[in-house]
């Protein structure tokens, strides 16, 4: 499975856990819109660390990076 | 049952296509502004100039950031600038009477931060640019310690204290600017000054977050502006209804004891003593245990209502200005866990702690131990960050009593922070294990009662009275269960 598919599946599971509609577009805002909260962002961080070996400690953290599928893709694509 | 669940006291105007379309036309815009101003006049004496700002931002959306900056500074001027807490001893003798004293201090603080921000952005490899938020906080704390370590004797001390007091008020706004320094949405620093104490109100907690966030939620076209403003009207009128309920409850609970909030025309009252009175009942024999419970519960719910109304009015104004922000308080009585309530009660304060303390701790420490990692990060935010925020907010207390005595006076709030962060951590750890197929009764009644009950009892230790000891608070807690300790 490619990165984008993996990410999308993960986000759909996350949205389902929050009892929200799982159909969303690449640029839909998931956190700013209130669909997901900071605890969900946390789960995204852990997922990205485990799946893609991403280390955000040095890079600096910006919640905006986790707001949409496109933004997250920019994080994991070198 | 489904129909009842869908019932809305205030219709979802922002979802009606015809209403949204009408709101984009001139008559619609005028009607929206008139309705909003009329509603706002019930809540604040500043309704007229707030309405003028919102009108300008409605008709000139292309200049919104500039208008916001102008509106913010005009509001600061009309509100006589931020309150400046200076030690009483030097305030009496040396407080400058010139009218430009406060604006001069505000300008000095903004210039200081502009210099720091520029240095951080231009020298990314220098030590102060590596962890700029932590460095700014440490610098501020060291300044406070230094300022309280020497006796006040010079007239110049008043300028140092005024600078410290105003910097303390801007501190968390500056931290958001530093957080946003890599974000492409961040506007130039000069325009960010409009986001510091924006005209729609707030506290030392930025509503809603920083400039990059505001850019993101800004209405990008007439339709988005109409939706944002319709949501603003809905929220304002919801706040007015809640304010009526608050007045009614204050009348029923306290009667004429709290005349500023009493609901005229209703004579009935339970005459419950104030929470302040029962908490200060040191001898412990003035009130029976059930009156103590009533005072605690009444105080908790009236504060919750007051707080909701306060946040709703701010966010309603923000939405009217074209920024479609999330509510500050969102259905806290429907919380299904302790972490959930924390998220719903004071959203922007929680976000401040999450952005400034939680994520930095979570990303750096205990990566190999998931439970400890979550626990530590939660403690950094809801415990350490929470206490630090409240402590640094009380510059008047620090100025008058000295840094270390003021810190010691915070021991009750420190205990509050420890209990709160422990409870939120445990709640988060068990979040995933929470059953999703809860019965209606359990989801909508039993669980919220336990969650709200926890926060209600914990609110005993959230008192702003710094003179009482931890023991005094525990004595009150025991009195709730009819246990008297002298």
Interface residues (C-beta under 8 A of the other chain):
Chain A: X29 X32 X34 X37 X38 X39 X42 X45 X46 X49 X56 X57 X60 X61 X62 X63 X64 X67
Chain B: X179 X180 X182 X183 X185 X212 X213 X216 X217 X326 X339 X343 X350 X351 X354 X355 X358 X359 X360 X362 X363 X364 X367 X370 X374 X428 X431
